[in-house]
Amino acid sequence: MEVKVDRSWAWVVLAATFGIHFISGSLQYSSGIIRLNLLLDTISEEKVFVTWIISIYNSLFALAGVLSSLLIGKFGCRKTLFVGASLQALGFIGSYIITDNKLLLLTLSLITGTGCGVCYTAAMVVISYHFDRYLGLASGIAISAQGFGTVMINIIETTVNFYGLRNFYLLLAGYVLQNFVFGALLRTSVHEQNQSKKVKNVSILTGKNNIVYKSDESVNESKSKSENLTIPSSESPHNPNGQYRHEIQYNCEEINTRTKDFDQESLDKNSTDKTNGKLDQPSEYPNKEKSTDEIEMKDNFDSQHLQSLEALDIDVNGQPSNTFTKKNHLQKSSIVSDCNEKETCFGKYVAVLKNYRFIILALFVFLFSCAESTFHIMLPSYFMENGSTKAQVAQVFSFVGIVSAFSRFLTGLILNKNILSLTILFSVPSFLLAICSFFVPYFIQIYWGQLIYCLLFATFNFTVYALVNRICIVIVGVKGTAEAIGMLMLAWGLGSLTGSPVTERIILSTGSSDTITTIIGTFYMAASFVVFPATYRR
C-alpha cells in the first residue's frame, strides 16, 4: 500500500522513526559510559584498545550508511531496518556469550555497530521519502528523539551497576528488538516506490531491454522461415507456445538484437496489436490467435533519456525498424529494463561524487564528527579525572540529551520557516563550539563549568542533524538522497573512527588530558570554515 507524502500514514511513519532514533540515541551516546565500565577491568596498556572498541562501535553508526543505502535501493526501508535490528540483537547476544573482551571487537564493535548504522540511516532516509512540504519539521521531530534517548543513560548506568556489564548486553538485545515493531509501520510511500523500482532509468547508457512477442501457430511454415532474426545456434527460435524474446543491448554505439525462449506467463494480458505496424492500437482480443505478432513493452525510459535515444521497433517480419516516434514510445510503449544493477548502483554514487559541493560537505561532516565523537567518548573520563563521580557524569550527559532534543526540534522549525540560511545554520554553531572548547580548561574542575559546557554543546552541536536531509536534497536532489546520506554517513563514521583514538594518542604523548578540549575546538573551528562553499549560494 502506497502512502502519500505529507499526509495520512506519513505521520505514523514519523512516529515510528522517532522510536528508532530514540533507541539509536540511547545506544550511541551511552558509549562513553560503556567505555568507563570496560576500563575498570582493563590494565593501562590496553586503554587504547578499549578506546578502539568503542570508537569502531560508535563510528559504524555512520560507516554502515553506505551499506544501508545499498540495501534501501534493493529492498526498501522496511526490510533494511529488519536487517539492522537483527544484526543489533545478534551482536549484543554475542557480547553476552563471550568471556574475552578482545572478542568485543567482533561482536560489539563490528556486528552491533553495523546493525545500529543500518537502522539509523534507514530511519533518516525514510523521512525524505514521506515528507516534502513538512520535511524540515519532520526531520527535526525525528532527530530530536536521539536527544530524548539519552535520558536512558542514567538507567543504563544503574542497570550496569546492578546486573553487571555482561548481563547488560543481554538486556540490550531485547531492547533493540523493538525496532522490528517500528519497522513494521514503515509503509512504502509514493517517492520510495518510484525510487526503489527494480528497473532504473537509462542514465547509465549500457542497458538491456526485453521485447516479448507471440507468433500465431497457424502461420505457415514458409512465413516463419522468412522471419530473418539473429539467433544463436544453441538456442531455438521457436518454442511450443510460439513465443520469442528479443534482448536489445544498448552499448552507446551499437545495438545487438538476440532472441531467446520465453515463458507464456511473461506475456502481459494487455498486448498491443501490431497488424498495421503501429503500437498505438490496443488489441481487442488479447487472448485470440492472430496472424500477426503481439508485442508488449514496459517503459523504463525517463522522458529526458528518450530524447537522446533512437526509438526502436520490430516489424511484422521481426526486423528492427524505426517506424514510430519517440513520443509514441513514451506514451504507448513500455520497455522492461534489466539494466546491469551493479553499473546502475555505482553510477548513482559516481554522479553524487562528481558534485564538488557534496565533496566539501563530506569534508565538513568528517571534521565535525571528529570533534563530536571525541566529546562523547573522551569527556566522561576527563570529567572524572577532574572531580566528578560516575553518577554526576551520567546526569550531565542526560541533560545533554534533553537539551539537544529541543535544539534539533527548533532547528527543524527554523528550517521549515526559512528564517535562517543553511550557511548560518551549519557554520555558526561549529564556530561557537570551537570558542567554548578553547576556554573550558579554565573551568573544568568546577561541576557547573562542566555542566554549562555540555549544555552549550547540546544546544549547538545537534542542529546539524536536522539539516542533513535538506542539504542533501538541495545539492543532489531527491533521487540521489539515499546515496548522498549514505556517503555522508561514511564520512561521519570515518570521523568517529579517527577522532578519539588520535586524541588518546596525543594525551599519552603529552601526558595532559587538558588537550582534549583543545583538540575538539580545533576540529570545530576547521569545520566552521570548510562548510561555506558547500552551503553558500548567491
Secondary structure, 3 states (H helix, E strand, C coil): CCECCCCCHHHHHHHHHHHHHHHHHHHHCCHHHHHHHHHHCCCHHHHHHHHHHHHHHHHHHHHCHHHHHHHHHHHCHHHHHHHHHHHHHHHHHHHHHCCCHHHHHHHHHHHHHHHHHHHHHHHHHHHHHHCCCCHHHHHHHHHHHHHHHCCHHHHHHHHHHHHCHHHHHHHHHHHHCHHHHHHCCCCCEHHHHHHCCCCCCCCCCEEEEEEEEECCCCCCHHHHHHCCCCCCCCCCCCCCCCEEEEEEEEECCCEEEEEECCCHHHCCCCCEECCCCCCCCECCCCCCCCCCCEEECECCCCHHHHCCCCCCEECCCCCEECCCCHHHHHHHCECEECCCHHHHHHHHHHHHHCCHHHHHHHHHHHHHHHHHHHHHHHHHHHHHHCCCCHHHHHHHHHHHHHHHHHHHHHHHHHHHHCCCCHHHHHHHHHHHHHHHHHHHHHCCCCHHHHHHHHHHHHHHHCCHHHHHHHHHHHHHCHHHHHHHHHHHHHHHHHHHHHHHHHHHHHHHHHCCCCHHHHHHHHHHHHHHHHCHHHHCCC
